[in-house]
Amino acid sequence: PGSPRVSIVKNRSVCLFALYLFFLVGFDIDQFNFADDKRGMRDAFCSFFAISLHFFGLATFSWTLLEGIQLNKSLEANQLTDIDYRKYTMLLRYLWGYGAPTVVITFTLAYTFITSEGGSAYNNLNTYCWLRGDDFIIAFVGPAGLVILYNLWVFIKSIRVATKARRRHKSTVTEKLMSQLRSWVTLSFLLGRTNR
């Protein structure tokens, strides 16, 4: 089966790749040079790309949250192993990693359909294919902000654990923990750099 951490990083990488691909192909509304009589087709393409961008953006943050949870489990168990022997754990990770964004998108579509006389949060057809302003804050910034806060808490907790371990004794366990922390900080920094 492999390491849960490796699986999490692979899935986050796939989500980032898809996010960049959809961004490059479909974010700019002027790329869809449909004639005026094909406006419905242009709207459908723009909505498809906006939903895809939203999904893969949220999925990236979902997998980042799962990595934070995995690191927190390692810290609480005082084990540096990434092996998880519980049954269906990987299935639950996939359900959360891809299911949570699907639920947020479904609620966003339902909410905007009900509140805006059949309109969609993804029909921001003035400039680009993305969420409208208020919907962006609720449906993207809110979930992403919660993930960032949780991972910040795990990061602070891990620094405290590493500091305590370093004071206690210098051993291979401490070195492994510091190495794991360094890789987490590097990945967090890179993820932060690539999501801007």
N, C-alpha and C positions, 0 to 999 in steps of 0.2 A: 503493500500500500504506500509506503513512503512517509515522509515527514509532513505533518500538518502545516508547518510553517512554509515549506517549499510549495505545497499545493496552494496555500493562500497567496503567496507571492506570484505564482504562475497565473492564477485567476485574476489577480489585480493587474498584472501586466497585460493580459488579454483584454481586459476592460479598458485600460488606458490606450492600447493600440486601436481598439474599435472607436473609442471616444475621439481620438485624433483623426482617424480615417473619416468618420462622419462629419467632424468639424471641417476638415479640408474640402470634402466633397460637397457638403450641403448647407453650411452655415450662412453663406452669402445668398440672399434671395435673388440677386441679379444673375446668378448662375443658371437659373431656370428660365431660359429665354423662350417662353411659350408665347404664342400669339394671344391677342386680347380675347379671342373666342375660346381659348384654352385656359382661362383663369382658374377654373375648378381643378384642373390637373395640376397647375402650379401650386395652388393651396394645399392639395393633397400631398404633393412631394415635400413641400415645406413643413407640413405637419408631421410627416413621417420622419424627416431628418431631425426636427425638434424633439420628438418623442424619443428617438434613438439617442440623441445627445443627452437628454435628461436621464434615460435609463442607464447608459454606460457611465455617466458622471456619478450617479447615485450608487451604481454597482461598485465603482472604484472606491468610494467612501465606505461602502458596506464591507468590502474585503479588507480595507484598512482597519475598520472596527474589529473585524475578526482577528486580525493580527494583534491588535491591542489586547483583546480578550485572551488570546493564546499566550502572550507574554505575561499577562497578569496571572494566569493559571500557573505558569512556570515559577513566577515569583512566590506565589502562595504555597506551592508545593515544595519549595526549596530544591527543585530538581531542574536541571538544565536540559533535560531530554524533551524532545518534541513529539515523541511517540504517544499516541492516544489510543488505548486499547478498547475503549468503550464502543459498543455496537452502534452503528448508524450515525456516528459523530460526523463523518464526512458528508453524509446525506444532509444532515442538519446544517452544516456549513454552506452547502450549495443552496439549500432552501432559503437560508438567510441572505447569502451573498447575492443571489439573483431574485429571490422572492420579495424581499423588502422593497427594492426599487419598483418592482411590478405593482405592489400594493400602493405605494405612494403615487405612482403614475395613474393607477385606476381611480384612486380617490381624487386626484387632481382633475382628471377628466370628468368624473361624475359631479364634483363640486362646481366646476366652471360651467358645465352643461346646465345644471339646475339654476345657478345664480345669474347667468348671463344670457338668458333666452336662447339656449341652444348653441352658443358660441363655445369656443375651445380656448383653453389657456395657451395652446400652442400655435394659435393663429395670430402671430405678431407680424403681420405682413407688410408693415411699413418699411422695415429696414433689414431684418434678419430672421432666420428660422430658429426661434428659441422661445422661452416662456415670456409672457408679458410681465411687467414690473412687479405688481403685487403678488402674482402667482409665483414668480421667481423666488421671492423672499420666503414664502410659506412652503413651497414644494421643493426647493433646492437648498437655500441658505440655512433653513431650519434644521433639516436632517444632517447636513454637512457640519453645521456648527456643533450639534450634539456629539457627533463622532470626534471632532477635534477636541472638545472639552474632555471627553472620556479618555482619549489617547494622551492628552496632556496630563491628566491625573495619573495614568499608568506610567507615563514617562517620569514624573516627579517621584512616584513610588519606587520605580526601578533605580533611580539615582540614589535614593535614600538606602535601599537595600545594598547596592553596590558599595556605597560609602561605608556602611556598617561592616560589610564583609571584608573590605580592604583594611579597615582598622583592626579587625579581629585577627586575621592572619593572611599572609600572602601564600596562596596555594593555586593549584591548577583550577579549582572551582571558581575562585575569584577571577582568574584570568579569562576563563570561559564566559563568565557572567559579563565581564567588561567587554569582551569581544562581541557578545550578543547585543549588549547595549550600544556599542559603536555601530554595529550594522543596522540596528533599529533607528538610531539617530540619523545615520546616513540615508537610509530609505525614507524616513520621514521628511528629511530635508529635500531629497530629490522629488518626492511626491508633492511636497509643498511648492517646489519650483515649477513642476510640470503642470500643476492645476491652475496656474495664473494665466 
